[in-house]
Every structure is written in structure tokens, then in C-alpha cells.
Amino acid sequence: MEKKENNPKLTTAYGRPVENDQSSITAGGKPEQGYGLLNDTYLVEKLAHFTRERIPERIVHAKGAGAYGYFEVKNDLAKYTKAKFLSEAGKKTEVFARFSTVGGEKGSADSERDPRGFAVKFYTEEGNYDIVGNNTPIFFIRDAIKFPDFVHTQKRDPQTNLKDATMFWDFLSLTPESTHQVSFLFTDRGTPADFRHMHGFGANTWMFYNEKGESYFFKWHFLTNQGIRTLTAAEATELAGKDPDHATRDLYQAIERGEYPSWTVYVQIMTPQQAREYRFDPFDVTKVWFHADFPLIEVGTMVLNRNPENFFAEVEQAAFAPSTLVPGIYPSPDKLLQGRLFAYEDAHRYRLGKNHDLIPVNSPKATKAYNNERDGSMMTGDNYGRTANYFPNSVNAYTEARDTADVPAIALEEAKIARYDRPATDNDFIQPGEFYRRVLSDTDKDHLISNIAGHLGGALQRIQYRQAALFYKADADYGTRVAEALDLDVQKVKDLAAKSDQERNAATAE
């Protein structure tokens, strides 16, 4: 999809000019951090419109498989959090997990090159708790306002209705923060052999708080006990033709055989003081926390041991949202997370209806819900019978759980409400460079270059140059090999890498 002449200025749905479409409004002490605000009406408009673009299929994570099981605590986290399901060794909590591709439609192949969704619903005694992550510890973007645009580039051209490499790489090459995730995606980790042989990550940073009101930031890690298995590009392509549902089949059949997949669950934990002093923004989801700085702490094990009885009722209608929390866990000022807190639940209301929480797979199992949210389409329960539907009341009043749900006060230093731009810096290329040099084997590097060249080669050449320059900024060998594989002028790639983002984008605009 090529650029049009005389592009008009961006506006809201009602015609108001949009002065900044790259940064959401936050109240925070640092430009790169902050808690989102509902008065960012443009962000709300973008996300609300985006979550209503498809019916009834999920906009993202459309194709997936799921299973029930349990999570068992090995080492309690009572020091860090008041969350009861993490409070003592040996404690078990029922879970439902769903694995999925991200960008593909419901009928797409399980072997497509794509991140894999890794979502877990814990049916705790304090209500449900959802982890909505991927098989990668990082993501492409760090501000939710970019998410609708990013997903559009992973879908179909509005004119041809075909996947378009130019759309895909045009956006990514204009979004340098994506370089880390792109590098991960185009290794063989981007084509997992199945759902059992891959890790899972919460990716976003979250906050624990304990009974004393002390808080800590943390990240989730689910490391597979089956070992990592991946597909080469050729194997993935072959499977897409022979058995496009292979991963769905593998998970179901393994559980039916009694070969229950499991993951060892870890957290990384950081104090607020460490967060303030860390070498980069710890809430930036395009980066990992180095294990040498914050070692993995083993928490327990997740085991999946029961298949659903009905796919539609239990997998297709499963609804996960990062806003589904329990006492002891709270969001961090991660700008991508702040938008996710609204968008996921809003998508469920649109796709499944206002009462999606009453669908059995989504309902709490270890406790019962009590609230004044009544009526609406698809009300399948007793609608709380004759119970008063307002609070406070003196008839049959519920009571507030003030002793259990207290979140510690969060200080915002020098908070100023604004759209804080977050341009790319050299810091955004450190981790993808380290990933290329230190994590990947020679074979991994060969596959990475081949996979990138095979896909990027379908984009316009000027975009190939722009993207190759980003790889060069991460690592000279990385960028050189991509350039050579695409028959690009290596010196031109090197020169583009040395330019600022603005200069590079201008030089590759036509």
C-alpha cells in the first residue's frame, strides 16, 4: 500500500485536529512513565472504536486452544503481596489457560510466524485473576495509543484484502522501539512447534502490595517443563498446508493421553527505589529486566490436566482482561498496560455482551460475585433476585471490603498532565543487539536473516533500507547481513543508521 499525495491531517471521529497520535496523556513524574487518564478522550475513542471493528471473532488472538488445570505454590510470596492464592506453600488454585496466535484470523494456521498468546485465568478465593501475556517477554510498542494502528498493519490491505509486507514493515520501520520484538519474532521462536513447548510471559510490569502497605514491582515468567521446540520457516510452511490445526490438536491429545503439560512459574521483583534508579525505564514493555540484576524467583507450577467439554462455550467465549485483579496486585505506570486495562474488558462487552462475566468459564469458581450490575442482554442468572440494586442501602446491604482491598497510596512526583512523547534513543537498540550477539547461535542467526529477508523482501525497497538501518543500529553484523540478503547497498544502510529518526524517515520517504 503506497503513500497517497496530499495526505490530510489526522482528526478525531468528529473532525477535531489530532495534534499528537503517538503519545497518550498521562500524569507522571517522568516523561516516559505515568498513569493514564480518562480525560484523554482521543485515546478512549481510538481504543473503543478499535475493539468494535470485528464481530464476532476476536480482533486479535482469534484462533486458540485452551485447557483447565491448577497452579500450586512452592514458595509463598506473602512477603511481597497480600494475594491469598500466593500466600502459602502447597496451596492450589484452579486455572484455565488459553493459547493463541495473535494477528491471524480464526481459520489461520497454527504454524504462522506470530507471537503466541499465553493467557491464564486463576479462580482464586478472592475472585478471578487474569494474566494476559504472550510467549515473548517484550512487545512491539510501548504506548497503547499505537496499538490499533499496529494491529491494522498485521491484518489485510483495505483495498486488496491481502496481507501486505509493505504495510507490515512500513509501520515497524517507523517505530524503532519494535526492533527488539521483531528480532525475536523472526527467529525460530516466532514459530513454536506447539503450545506445550513454549514459555509464557506476563510482559507488562505489575505491582505487588502486602499487608504492611509495602509495594514492589514484578514480572511473570512461565517456563515450559517440556522444553523449547520450534519450527523452521520451511517446516512451518509445510505444516500450514498439511495440518493447520496441529498445535490445537497436540494440546488436546496430550491431555487426553494423560501427558499433562506444565510450566514452572517465576517472578522478577524490583523495589520502587530500584525502579527509580534502574538503567532504563522498567515500565517499558519493549525491554526485559536483566536476570543478573533481578534473578528469577520460583513461585510454583502450573499443570493443565483437563480438556474443555465444549470448545465454543469454554474456549471461544473465554474472556481474559488485565483489569481482572485481586487484592495484592495492582497495575504499574506502564503506558501500554494503562490502555490495556480499558481495551480488553471493553472488547468483551462488545464481542460477548455486557454479561460476559456470567458465562461459566468467566465466572468466579472459588467465591461468588455480589454487586449492583444488573440487567442487560444475555442475563442468564437470577439477576440477584429481589436484592436491592443500589448502595448504600438499609434493606439487605452488601458491605465494603475495606479491610482487604486497600491499595497503598501512590505518590506522583511533580505530576503534570500532558502527551509525553517518547522518541527512540540509542537505548532502544541495546537489548536487540545483545539478543543477536549473545543469545542466538550461528544457526539461529542464519535462520533470522533468512526469515527477515524472505518477508521484508516483499516490501518497497525504500522501506527495506529503513528497516535494515534499524537492525544495523542494533548490531553492525546484523544489519549488514540483512542488507546483503536483500541486495541492498550496505554503505547506504550504514549511513541511514547514523541519521536521526527524522532524517532517516525523510531520506526514505519516497
Residue pairs with C-beta under 8 A, 6 or more apart in sequence:
1 157
1 158
1 159
1 164
1 166
1 167
1 170
2 166
2 460
3 509
9 17
9 18
10 17
10 18
10 21
11 17
11 18
12 18
12 41
12 42
12 45
13 45
13 49
18 42
19 419
20 419
20 421
21 145
22 143
22 145
22 146
22 421
22 422
23 143
23 145
23 419
23 420
23 421
23 422
24 36
24 40
24 43
24 143
24 144
24 145
24 335
24 338
24 339
24 419
25 36
25 37
25 39
25 40
25 43
25 417
25 418
25 419
26 33
26 34
26 35
26 36
26 37
26 333
26 335
26 338
26 417
26 418
26 420
27 34
27 35
27 37
27 412
27 415
27 416
27 417
28 34
28 35
28 333
28 412
28 415
28 420
29 412
29 413
29 414
29 415
30 281
31 420
31 421
31 422
32 281
32 283
32 284
32 420
32 422
33 281
33 283
33 333
33 335
34 333
34 335
34 338
34 412
34 415
34 420
35 333
35 338
35 410
35 412
36 43
36 144
36 335
36 338
36 339
36 341
37 417
38 44
39 417
42 145
43 144
43 145
43 339
44 342
46 145
46 148
47 144
47 147
47 148
47 339
47 342
47 343
47 346
48 346
49 148
50 59
50 147
50 148
50 151
50 343
51 59
51 343
51 346
51 347
51 350
52 350
53 59
55 350
55 351
56 351
57 105
57 106
58 106
58 347
58 351
59 151
59 347
60 102
60 103
60 117
60 151
61 98
61 100
61 101
61 102
61 117
61 119
62 100
62 101
62 104
62 105
62 106
62 108
63 100
63 101
63 104
63 105
63 106
63 107
63 108
63 110
63 248
64 98
64 99
64 100
64 101
64 117
64 248
64 315
65 98
65 99
65 100
65 195
65 247
65 248
65 251
65 252
65 315
66 96
66 97
66 98
66 99
66 308
66 314
66 315
66 318
67 96
67 97
67 251
67 252
67 255
67 304
67 305
67 306
67 307
67 308
68 94
68 95
68 96
68 97
68 304
68 305
68 306
68 307
68 308
69 94
69 95
69 96
69 97
69 260
69 302
69 303
69 304
69 305
69 306
70 92
70 93
70 94
70 95
70 302
70 303
70 305
71 85
71 92
71 93
71 95
71 120
71 122
71 265
71 300
71 301
71 302
71 303
72 90
72 91
72 92
72 93
72 300
72 301
72 303
73 85
73 86
73 87
73 88
73 89
73 90
73 91
73 92
73 299
73 300
74 89
74 298
74 299
74 300
74 301
75 89
75 297
75 298
75 299
75 300
76 86
76 87
76 88
76 89
76 91
77 83
77 86
77 87
77 208
77 267
77 299
78 86
78 87
78 88
78 210
79 210
80 208
80 210
80 216
80 218
80 269
81 208
81 209
81 210
81 216
81 328
81 329
82 209
82 210
82 211
82 327
82 328
82 404
83 124
83 126
83 129
83 208
83 326
83 327
83 328
83 329
84 124
84 125
84 126
84 326
84 327
84 328
85 91
85 93
85 122
85 124
85 125
85 126
85 129
85 326
86 299
86 328
93 122
93 123
93 124
93 366
94 122
94 123
94 365
94 366
95 120
95 121
95 122
95 123
95 302
95 304
96 120
96 121
96 123
96 314
96 318
96 361
97 118
97 119
97 120
97 121
97 302
97 304
98 117
98 119
98 315
98 318
98 320
99 116
99 117
99 118
99 119
99 195
99 247
99 251
100 116
100 117
100 119
101 108
101 110
101 112
101 114
101 115
101 116
101 117
102 114
102 115
102 116
102 117
102 134
102 154
103 112
103 114
103 151
103 154
103 155
104 112
104 114
107 244
108 244
109 239
109 240
109 244
109 245
110 194
110 239
110 244
110 245
110 246
110 247
110 248
111 191
111 231
111 235
111 236
111 237
111 239
111 240
111 244
111 246
111 247
112 191
112 236
112 240
113 185
113 186
113 190
113 191
113 233
113 236
113 451
113 455
114 185
114 190
115 134
115 135
115 136
115 181
115 185
115 190
116 134
116 135
116 192
116 195
116 198
117 132
117 133
117 134
117 135
118 131
118 133
118 134
118 135
118 198
118 199
118 200
118 201
118 222
119 130
119 131
119 132
119 133
119 318
119 320
120 130
120 131
120 200
120 222
120 302
120 320
121 128
121 129
121 130
121 318
121 320
121 324
121 361
121 362
122 128
122 129
122 130
122 131
122 326
123 364
123 365
123 366
124 326
124 366
124 367
125 366
125 367
126 326
126 327
126 367
126 404
127 324
127 326
127 364
127 367
127 369
128 324
128 326
128 362
128 364
129 324
129 325
129 326
129 329
130 320
130 321
130 322
130 324
131 202
131 220
131 320
131 322
132 202
132 320
132 321
132 322
132 340
132 344
133 200
133 201
133 202
133 203
133 204
133 220
133 222
134 200
134 201
134 203
135 189
135 192
135 198
135 199
135 200
135 201
136 181
136 184
136 185
136 189
136 201
136 203
137 201
137 203
137 219
137 221
137 288
138 180
138 181
138 184
138 203
138 285
138 286
138 287
138 288
138 431
139 181
139 203
139 285
139 286
139 336
140 150
140 172
140 175
140 177
140 178
140 181
140 182
140 286
141 147
141 150
141 175
141 177
141 178
141 286
141 336
142 177
142 284
142 285
142 286
142 334
142 335
142 336
142 422
143 335
143 336
143 339
143 422
144 335
144 336
144 337
144 338
144 339
144 340
144 343
145 339
146 175
147 336
147 339
147 343
149 171
150 171
150 175
152 167
153 167
153 168
153 170
153 171
153 172
154 168
155 163
156 162
156 163
156 164
157 163
157 164
157 167
165 455
165 456
165 457
165 458
165 459
166 458
166 459
166 460
166 463
168 455
168 459
169 455
169 456
169 459
169 463
169 464
169 467
170 459
170 460
170 463
172 178
172 182
172 467
173 463
173 466
173 467
173 470
173 508
174 466
174 505
176 424
176 428
176 429
176 470
176 473
176 501
177 286
177 422
177 424
177 428
178 286
179 428
179 429
179 432
179 470
179 471
179 473
179 474
180 286
180 287
180 428
180 431
180 432
180 435
181 286
182 432
183 432
183 435
183 436
183 448
183 471
183 474
183 478
184 190
184 435
186 448
186 451
186 452
186 455
187 230
187 440
187 444
187 447
187 448
187 451
188 230
188 231
188 232
188 233
188 444
188 447
189 198
189 228
189 230
190 451
191 230
191 231
191 232
191 233
191 235
191 236
192 198
192 229
192 230
192 231
192 247
193 229
193 230
193 231
193 247
194 229
194 246
194 247
194 250
194 251
195 247
195 250
195 251
195 261
196 224
196 226
196 250
196 251
196 254
196 261
197 224
197 226
197 227
197 228
197 229
197 230
198 224
198 228
198 229
199 221
199 222
199 223
199 224
199 228
199 263
200 220
200 221
200 222
200 224
200 263
201 219
201 220
201 221
201 222
202 219
202 220
202 221
203 219
203 285
204 219
204 285
204 322
204 332
204 334
204 336
204 337
204 340
205 217
205 218
205 219
205 282
205 283
205 285
205 332
205 334
205 337
206 217
206 218
206 219
206 220
206 329
206 330
206 331
206 332
206 337
207 215
207 216
207 217
207 218
207 329
207 330
207 331
207 332
208 215
208 216
208 217
208 218
208 269
208 328
208 329
208 330
209 215
209 216
209 328
209 329
209 330
209 407
209 408
210 328
213 406
213 408
214 408
215 272
215 330
215 408
216 269
216 270
216 271
216 272
217 269
217 270
217 271
217 272
217 275
217 282
217 283
217 332
218 267
218 268
218 269
218 270
219 267
219 268
219 289
220 265
220 266
220 267
221 265
221 266
221 267
221 268
221 296
222 263
222 264
222 265
222 266
222 302
223 263
223 264
223 265
223 266
224 261
224 262
224 263
225 261
225 262
225 263
225 264
225 301
226 261
226 262
231 239
232 447
233 447
233 450
233 451
233 454
239 246
243 249
251 261
251 304
252 307
254 260
254 261
255 261
255 304
255 305
255 306
255 307
256 307
260 303
260 304
260 305
261 303
261 304
262 301
262 302
262 303
262 304
263 301
263 302
264 298
264 300
264 301
265 298
265 299
265 300
265 301
265 302
266 296
266 297
266 298
266 299
267 296
267 297
267 299
268 289
268 291
268 294
268 295
268 296
268 297
269 294
269 297
270 278
270 282
270 289
270 294
274 282
274 294
275 282
275 283
278 293
280 287
280 427
281 287
282 289
283 332
283 333
283 334
283 335
283 337
284 334
285 334
285 336
285 337
286 428
287 431
288 431
308 314
308 315
308 361
313 359
313 360
313 361
314 360
314 361
315 361
317 352
317 356
317 359
317 361
317 362
318 361
318 362
319 348
319 351
319 352
319 356
319 357
319 359
319 362
320 344
321 341
321 344
321 345
321 348
322 331
322 337
322 340
322 341
322 344
323 340
323 341
323 342
323 344
323 345
324 345
325 331
327 401
327 404
327 405
327 406
330 407
331 337
331 338
331 341
335 422
348 356
349 356
352 359
352 378
353 376
353 377
353 378
354 376
354 377
354 378
355 376
355 377
355 378
355 379
355 380
356 362
357 363
357 369
358 378
358 379
358 380
358 381
359 380
363 369
370 384
370 398
371 398
372 389
372 390
372 391
374 383
374 384
374 389
375 383
387 396
388 395
388 396
388 397
391 397
391 398
423 501
424 501
426 473
429 470
429 473
429 474
432 471
432 474
432 475
433 474
433 475
433 478
436 445
436 448
436 474
436 475
436 477
436 478
437 475
440 448
445 478
445 481
449 481
449 482
449 485
450 485
452 471
452 482
452 485
453 482
453 485
453 486
456 463
456 464
456 467
456 468
456 482
456 486
457 464
457 486
459 467
461 488
462 508
462 509
462 510
463 508
464 486
464 488
465 488
465 492
465 493
465 496
465 508
466 496
466 504
466 505
466 508
467 482
468 479
468 482
468 483
468 486
468 488
468 493
468 496
469 479
469 493
469 494
469 496
469 497
469 499
469 504
470 479
470 497
471 478
471 479
471 482
472 478
472 479
472 480
472 482
472 483
472 493
472 494
472 496
472 497
473 479
473 497
476 494
479 493
479 494
479 497
480 490
480 493
482 488
483 489
483 490
483 493
484 490
496 504
496 507
496 508
497 504
499 507
